[in-house]
Amino acid sequence: VSSLSGSSDVLQSIGYNLDLPKEELEKEFLRTGFVFLFAQAWHPSMKYAGAVRRELGFRTFFNLIGPLSNPFAPKFQVLGVYDPSLLTIVSNVLKQIGIQKSIVCHSRDGLDEFSIFEETDYVYFDGTKAEKMVFSPSSLKGLGQVKEEEVFTKTKEDSFRLFQTVLSGRATSGTDMVALNAGA
């Protein structure tokens, strides 16, 4: 909600139904291993928060509530945070809610994910101890010249175009960014 084009926008643009009943979502997850839980549909109280979040236009604690309240209770999780001061706090919360292993990350270019452009600070919890670490994109072998215009957009239409490019398998900075985060 606090960004120009989020996951729900891109998924809707390719025809993904965000309004499936919970029972259908559970079946879809068991059948395909993928499901998108639209917070406003899954958690009814979140539909009231959506309008406020849009009006504020910046990230708030609501950006953390969804991943922390995943009804499927994953045992492993990679979670990006909008502020580096939240890395250790969120890692501790994940441990307390039963996550067995986790990575909580924030890149130095301000992204709540691993970045191919700047270093990424993260806390890795291995099931026993949490350790602060830094990932450097220069450590990636085969990473060519990175191009911001292949990752960042100014319109929903451009987001959809970049999404299609990544899904096509064409080698771009967007593909590298997706591969990096999927690898995490």
PAZAPA-4460 file (N, C-alpha, C; in steps of 0.05 Angstrom, whole numbers, plus 32768, in hexadecimal, padded with zeros to 4 digits):
% residues 184
    n_x    n_y    n_z   ca_x   ca_y   ca_z    c_x    c_y    c_z   seq   type   mol
   8011   7FE8   8000   8000   8000   8000   8011   8019   8000     1      V     A
   8029   8017   800C   803A   802F   800D   804C   8032   7FF5     2      S     A
   8049   801F   7FE2   805A   8022   7FC9   8047   8026   7FB1     3      S     A
   8054   802E   7F9B   8045   8033   7F83   8037   801A   7F79     4      L     A
   8045   8004   7F79   8039   7FEC   7F6E   8043   7FD4   7F7F     5      S     A
   8031   7FC7   7F8C   8039   7FB1   7F9D   8033   7F96   7F91     6      G     A
   8038   7F81   7FA0   8034   7F66   7F96   8017   7F62   7F8E     7      S     A
   8004   7F6C   7F9D   7FE8   7F68   7F96   7FE1   7F75   7F7B     8      S     A
   7FED   7F8C   7F76   7FE8   7F99   7F5C   7FF2   7F89   7F45     9      D     A
   800A   7F7E   7F48   8016   7F6E   7F32   8006   7F55   7F2E    10      V     A
   8000   7F47   7F44   7FF1   7F2E   7F42   7FD5   7F33   7F36    11      L     A
   7FC8   7F48   7F3D   7FAE   7F4E   7F32   7FB0   7F53   7F13    12      Q     A
   7FC6   7F60   7F0B   7FCA   7F66   7EEF   7FCD   7F4D   7EDE    13      S     A
   7FD4   7F37   7EE9   7FD6   7F1E   7EDA   7FBE   7F0C   7EDF    14      I     A
   7FAA   7F16   7EED   7F91   7F07   7EF1   7F8F   7EF7   7F0A    15      G     A
   7FA2   7EFA   7F1D   7FA1   7EEC   7F36   7F89   7EF6   7F46    16      Y     A
   7F79   7EE4   7F50   7F61   7EEB   7F60   7F69   7EF0   7F7D    17      N     A
   7F68   7F08   7F86   7F6F   7F0F   7FA2   7F58   7F0A   7FB5    18      L     A
   7F40   7F05   7FAA   7F28   7F03   7FBB   7F1E   7EE6   7FBF    19      D     A
   7F2F   7ED3   7FBC   7F27   7EB7   7FC0   7F21   7EB3   7FDE    20      L     A
   7F0D   7EA2   7FE4   7F07   7E9C   8000   7F1F   7E8D   800D    21      P     A
   7F21   7E8F   8027   7F37   7E82   8035   7F3A   7E64   802E    22      K     A
   7F24   7E56   802C   7F25   7E3A   8026   7F32   7E35   800B    23      E     A
   7F2B   7E46   7FF7   7F37   7E43   7FDD   7F55   7E49   7FDD    24      E     A
   7F5C   7E5E   7FED   7F79   7E65   7FEF   7F89   7E4E   7FFB    25      L     A
   7F7E   7E41   8010   7F8B   7E2B   801C   7F8F   7E14   8008    26      E     A
   7F7A   7E0E   7FF8   7F7C   7DF9   7FE4   7F91   7E00   7FCF    27      K     A
   7F90   7E1A   7FC6   7FA4   7E23   7FB2   7FC0   7E20   7FBC    28      E     A
   7FC5   7E27   7FD5   7FE0   7E24   7FE1   7FE8   7E07   7FE1    29      F     A
   7FD7   7DF5   7FEA   7FDD   7DD9   7FEB   7FE2   7DCD   7FCF    30      L     A
   7FD3   7DD7   7FBB   7FD5   7DCD   7FA0   7FEE   7DD8   7F92    31      R     A
   7FF4   7DF2   7F95   800A   7DFE   7F85   8022   7E06   7F95    32      T     A
   8020   7E08   7FB0   8036   7E11   7FC0   8039   7E30   7FC0    33      G     A
   8026   7E3D   7FB4   8026   7E5B   7FB3   800A   7E65   7FB9    34      F     A
   800A   7E7A   7FC8   7FF1   7E89   7FCD   7FF9   7EA5   7FD6    35      V     A
   7FE9   7EB8   7FCD   7FED   7ED4   7FD6   7FD7   7EDA   7FE9    36      F     A
   7FDE   7EE1   8002   7FCA   7EE7   8016   7FC8   7F06   8017    37      L     A
   7FB3   7F10   800A   7FAF   7F2D   800A   7FA4   7F35   8025    38      F     A
   7FB5   7F44   8034   7FAF   7F4A   8050   7F92   7F55   8054    39      A     A
   7F8A   7F66   8042   7F6F   7F72   8045   7F59   7F5D   8042    40      Q     A
   7F5E   7F48   8034   7F49   7F33   8031   7F4C   7F1D   8047    41      A     A
   7F65   7F17   804E   7F6A   7F01   8061   7F65   7F0A   807D    42      W     A
   7F6E   7F22   8084   7F69   7F2D   809F   7F55   7F44   809C    43      H     A
   7F3C   7F40   80A1   7F27   7F54   809C   7F2D   7F6F   80A8    44      P     A
   7F39   7F70   80BF   7F3F   7F8A   80CC   7F53   7F9A   80BC    45      S     A
   7F63   7F8D   80AB   7F77   7F9B   809B   7F6A   7FAC   8085    46      M     A
   7F52   7FA6   807D   7F45   7FB5   8068   7F41   7FD2   8071    47      K     A
   7F3E   7FD6   808B   7F3B   7FF1   8096   7F56   8000   8097    48      Y     A
   7F6B   7FF1   809B   7F86   7FFD   809C   7F8F   8005   8080    49      A     A
   7F86   7FF8   806B   7F8F   7FFE   8050   7F8B   801B   8048    50      G     A
   7F74   8026   804D   7F6E   8042   8046   7F80   8055   8055    51      A     A
   7F85   804F   806E   7F96   8060   807E   7FB3   805F   8074    52      V     A
   7FBC   8047   806E   7FD7   8043   8063   7FDB   8052   8049    53      R     A
   7FC7   8050   8037   7FC9   805E   801E   7FCB   807C   8022    54      R     A
   7FBB   8086   8035   7FBB   80A3   803A   7FD6   80AC   8046    55      E     A
   7FE1   809C   8058   7FFB   80A3   8064   8011   80A3   804F    56      L     A
   8012   808F   803E   8025   808E   8028   8041   8086   8031    57      G     A
   8045   807D   8049   8060   8074   8051   805C   805A   8062    58      F     A
   8072   804C   8065   8071   8032   8073   806D   8036   8090    59      R     A
   805D   8023   809B   8056   8023   80B8   8058   8007   80C2    60      T     A
   8052   8003   80DB   8052   7FE9   80E7   8040   7FD5   80D8    61      F     A
   802C   7FE0   80CA   801A   7FCE   80BB   8029   7FBF   80A6    62      F     A
   803F   7FC9   809C   804F   7FBB   8088   805B   7FA1   8094    63      N     A
   805C   7F9F   80AF   8068   7F88   80BC   8052   7F74   80C5    64      L     A
   803A   7F7E   80CA   8025   7F6D   80D5   801F   7F55   80C3    65      I     A
   801D   7F59   80A9   8016   7F42   8097   802A   7F2B   8099    66      G     A
   8043   7F30   8094   8057   7F1A   8095   8059   7F0E   80B1    67      P     A
   8054   7F1E   80C6   8056   7F13   80E1   803D   7F03   80EA    68      L     A
   8028   7F06   80DB   800F   7EF9   80E2   8006   7EE5   80CD    69      S     A
   8019   7ED9   80BF   8013   7EC6   80AA   8003   7EAF   80B5    70      N     A
   7FEB   7EAA   80AC   7FDA   7E95   80B7   7FE4   7E79   80B1    71      P     A
   7FF6   7E76   809D   8001   7E5C   8097   8019   7E55   80A9    72      F     A
   8021   7E67   80BB   8035   7E61   80CF   804E   7E54   80C3    73      A     A
   805C   7E62   80B1   8074   7E56   80A6   808A   7E51   80BB    74      P     A
   809B   7E3E   80B6   80B1   7E38   80C9   80CA   7E47   80C1    75      K     A
   80CB   7E50   80A8   80E3   7E5E   809D   80D9   7E78   8090    76      F     A
   80E7   7E8E   8093   80DC   7EA6   8087   80F3   7EBA   8081    77      Q     A
   80F0   7EC7   806A   8101   7EDE   8062   80EE   7EF6   8063    78      V     A
   80F6   7F0A   8072   80E4   7F21   8076   80F4   7F3A   8073    79      L     A
   80EC   7F4C   8061   80F8   7F66   805E   80EB   7F7A   8070    80      G     A
   80FB   7F8C   807B   80F0   7FA1   808C   80F7   7FBD   8080    81      V     A
   80E7   7FD0   8085   80EA   7FEB   8079   80FE   7FFC   8088    82      Y     A
   8108   7FF3   809E   811B   8003   80AE   8130   7FF1   80BA    83      D     A
   814A   7FF7   80B7   815E   7FE4   80C2   815D   7FE1   80E0    84      P     A
   8151   7FF4   80EE   8150   7FF2   810B   813D   7FDB   8113    85      S     A
   812D   7FD1   8100   811A   7FBB   8106   8126   7F9F   8102    86      L     A
   813E   7F9D   80F8   8149   7F83   80F1   8149   7F70   8109    87      L     A
   8156   7F78   811E   8158   7F66   8136   813D   7F62   8144    88      T     A
   812E   7F78   8145   8114   7F76   8152   8102   7F62   8144    89      I     A
   8100   7F64   812A   80EE   7F52   811B   80FA   7F35   811C    90      V     A
   8114   7F32   811B   8120   7F18   811D   8118   7F0B   8137    91      S     A
   8118   7F1A   814D   8110   7F10   8167   80F3   7F08   8168    92      N     A
   80E2   7F19   815B   80C5   7F13   815A   80C1   7EF9   814B    93      V     A
   80CE   7EF5   8134   80CB   7EDD   8125   80D3   7EC4   8135    94      L     A
   80E8   7EC6   8144   80F1   7EB0   8156   80DB   7EAA   816A    95      K     A
   80D0   7EBF   8176   80BC   7EBC   818B   80A1   7EB0   8180    96      Q     A
   809B   7EB5   8167   8082   7EAA   815C   8086   7E8E   8150    97      I     A
   809F   7E83   8153   80A3   7E67   814B   80B1   7E63   8130    98      G     A
   80BB   7E78   8124   80CA   7E74   810B   80E4   7E66   8112    99      I     A
   80EB   7E50   8104   8103   7E41   810A   811C   7E4D   80FF   100      Q     A
   811B   7E59   80E7   8131   7E67   80DB   8126   7E7F   80CC   101      K     A
   8136   7E95   80CC   812C   7EAD   80BF   8143   7EBE   80B6   102      S     A
   813C   7ECF   80A2   814D   7EE5   809A   813B   7EFE   809A   103      I     A
   8145   7F13   80A7   8137   7F2C   80A7   814A   7F40   809A   104      V     A
   8142   7F4E   8085   8155   7F5E   8075   814B   7F7A   8070   105      C     A
   815E   7F8C   806A   815A   7FA7   8061   8172   7FB0   8052   106      H     A
   816F   7FB8   8039   8186   7FC0   8029   818D   7FDE   802E   107      S     A
   81A6   7FE4   802A   81AF   7FFF   802F   81A5   8014   801B   108      R     A
   8198   800B   8006   818B   801D   7FF4   816D   8021   7FFB   109      D     A
   8166   8017   8012   814B   801C   801D   8136   8007   8017   110      G     A
   813E   7FF1   800A   812A   7FDD   8002   8126   7FC9   8019   111      L     A
   810E   7FBE   801A   8108   7FAA   802F   810C   7F8E   8023   112      D     A
   8122   7F8B   8016   812A   7F72   800A   8148   7F73   8004   113      E     A
   8153   7F5D   7FFB   816F   7F5D   7FF2   8172   7F6D   7FD9   114      F     A
   8188   7F7B   7FD6   818C   7F8D   7FBF   81A4   7F85   7FAF   115      S     A
   81A2   7F89   7F95   81B9   7F85   7F83   81C8   7F9F   7F80   116      I     A
   81BE   7FB5   7F8B   81CA   7FCF   7F88   81DC   7FD7   7F9F   117      F     A
   81D4   7FD1   7FB7   81E2   7FD9   7FCF   81E4   7FC1   7FE2   118      E     A
   81F5   7FC4   7FF7   81F6   7FAF   800B   81DC   7FAC   8019   119      E     A
   81D7   7F94   8023   81BF   7F8E   8033   81C7   7F85   804E   120      T     A
   81BC   7F92   8062   81C0   7F89   807E   81AA   7F75   8084   121      D     A
   81B1   7F60   8093   819D   7F4C   809A   81A4   7F3E   80B4   122      Y     A
   8190   7F33   80C0   8193   7F22   80D8   818B   7F06   80D0   123      V     A
   819E   7EF4   80D3   8198   7ED8   80CD   8195   7EC9   80E8   124      Y     A
   817D   7EBC   80EB   8178   7EAB   8102   8179   7E8F   80F9   125      F     A
   818C   7E7F   8104   8190   7E64   80FA   8181   7E4F   810B   126      D     A
   8170   7E58   811D   8161   7E45   812E   816C   7E45   814A   127      G     A
   8185   7E50   814D   8191   7E51   8167   8199   7E6D   816E   128      T     A
   81A8   7E7A   815C   81B1   7E95   8162   81AC   7EA7   814A   129      K     A
   81A9   7EC1   814F   81A5   7ED5   813A   81C0   7EE3   8136   130      A     A
   81C6   7EE8   811D   81DF   7EF5   8116   81DB   7F0B   8102   131      E     A
   81E5   7F23   8108   81E4   7F39   80F4   81F9   7F34   80DF   132      K     A
   81F0   7F38   80C6   8202   7F33   80AF   81FE   7F49   809A   133      M     A
   8211   7F49   8087   820E   7F5C   8070   8213   7F4C   8057   134      V     A
   8200   7F50   8044   8203   7F44   8029   820D   7F59   8016   135      F     A
   8221   7F53   8007   822B   7F66   7FF2   8225   7F5B   7FD7   136      S     A
   8217   7F6B   7FC6   8211   7F61   7FAB   822A   7F5C   7F9A   137      P     A
   8240   7F69   7FA2   8259   7F64   7F93   8263   7F47   7F97   138      S     A
   8258   7F38   7FAA   8260   7F1D   7FAE   8252   7F0A   7F9A   139      S     A
   823F   7F14   7F8B   8230   7F04   7F77   8241   7F00   7F5E   140      L     A
   8246   7EE8   7F57   8255   7EE2   7F3E   8241   7EE4   7F27   141      K     A
   824A   7EF0   7F12   8239   7EF2   7EFA   8225   7F09   7EFA   142      G     A
   8225   7F19   7F0E   8213   7F30   7F0F   821F   7F45   7EFD   143      L     A
   8211   7F4C   7EE8   821B   7F60   7ED5   8215   7F7C   7EE0   144      G     A
   8216   7F8F   7ECD   8210   7FAA   7ED4   81F2   7FAC   7EDC   145      Q     A
   81EE   7FB7   7EF4   81D2   7FB8   7EFE   81C5   7FD2   7EF4   146      V     A
   81AC   7FD0   7EED   819D   7FE7   7EE1   8184   7FEC   7EF2   147      K     A
   8183   8002   7EFF   816B   8009   7F0F   8151   8009   7EFF   148      E     A
   8152   8011   7EE6   813A   8013   7ED6   812E   7FF7   7ED0   149      E     A
   813E   7FE2   7ED5   8134   7FC7   7ED1   8128   7FBB   7EEB   150      E     A
   8128   7FCC   7F00   811D   7FC3   7F1A   8107   7FD6   7F24   151      V     A
   810C   7FF0   7F22   80FB   8004   7F2E   80EA   8011   7F18   152      F     A
   80D1   8017   7F1F   80BE   8023   7F0B   80B0   803A   7F18   153      T     A
   80A2   8048   7F07   8092   805F   7F10   8074   805B   7F0B   154      K     A
   806C   8046   7EFE   8050   8040   7EF9   804A   8023   7EFD   155      T     A
   8030   801D   7F02   8027   8002   7F05   802C   7FF2   7EEB   156      K     A
   8028   8000   7ED4   802B   7FF3   7EBA   8048   7FEA   7EB6   157      E     A
   805B   7FFB   7EBE   8077   7FF4   7EBD   807E   7FDD   7ED0   158      D     A
   8071   7FDC   7EE7   8075   7FC6   7EFA   806D   7FAC   7EED   159      S     A
   8056   7FAC   7EE0   804C   7F94   7ED2   805F   7F8C   7EBC   160      F     A
   8069   7F9F   7EAD   807C   7F99   7E97   8095   7F8C   7EA2   161      R     A
   80A0   7F97   7EB8   80B8   7F8C   7EC4   80B3   7F70   7ECE   162      L     A
   809B   7F6C   7EDA   8093   7F52   7EE4   8093   7F3E   7ECE   163      F     A
   8087   7F45   7EB7   8086   7F33   7EA0   80A2   7F2D   7E96   164      Q     A
   80B4   7F41   7E96   80CF   7F3C   7E8D   80DD   7F28   7E9F   165      T     A
   80DA   7F2B   7EB9   80E6   7F18   7ECC   80DB   7EFC   7EC7   166      V     A
   80C1   7EFA   7EC4   80B5   7EDF   7EC0   80BD   7ED3   7EA6   167      L     A
   80C4   7EE3   7E92   80CD   7ED8   7E78   80E9   7ECB   7E7A   168      S     A
   80F7   7ED1   7E8F   8112   7EC5   7E93   8128   7ED6   7E87   169      G     A
   8121   7EEC   7E7B   8136   7EFE   7E6F   8148   7F08   7E85   170      R     A
   8162   7F08   7E80   8176   7F11   7E93   8175   7F30   7E95   171      A     A
   816B   7F3A   7EAC   816B   7F56   7EB1   8172   7F5A   7ECF   172      T     A
   8175   7F73   7ED6   817A   7F79   7EF3   8162   7F70   7F03   173      S     A
   814A   7F72   7EF8   8132   7F69   7F06   8133   7F4B   7F0B   174      G     A
   813C   7F3C   7EF8   813F   7F1F   7EFB   8154   7F19   7F10   175      T     A
   816A   7F28   7F10   817E   7F24   7F25   8174   7F2A   7F40   176      D     A
   8164   7F3F   7F43   8158   7F47   7F5D   8145   7F31   7F67   177      M     A
   8135   7F27   7F55   8122   7F11   7F5D   8132   7EF8   7F65   178      V     A
   8146   7EF1   7F55   8156   7ED9   7F5B   8164   7EDC   7F76   179      A     A
   816F   7EF3   7F7B   817D   7EF8   7F95   816A   7EF4   7FAC   180      L     A
   8152   7EFF   7FAB   813F   7EFD   7FC1   8133   7EE1   7FC3   181      N     A
   812F   7ED4   7FAC   8126   7EB8   7FAD   813B   7EA6   7FB9   182      A     A
   8154   7EAC   7FB3   816B   7E9D   7FBF   816C   7EA0   7FDD   183      G     A
   8166   7EB8   7FE6   8166   7EBC   8003   8152   7EAA   8010   184      A     A
***
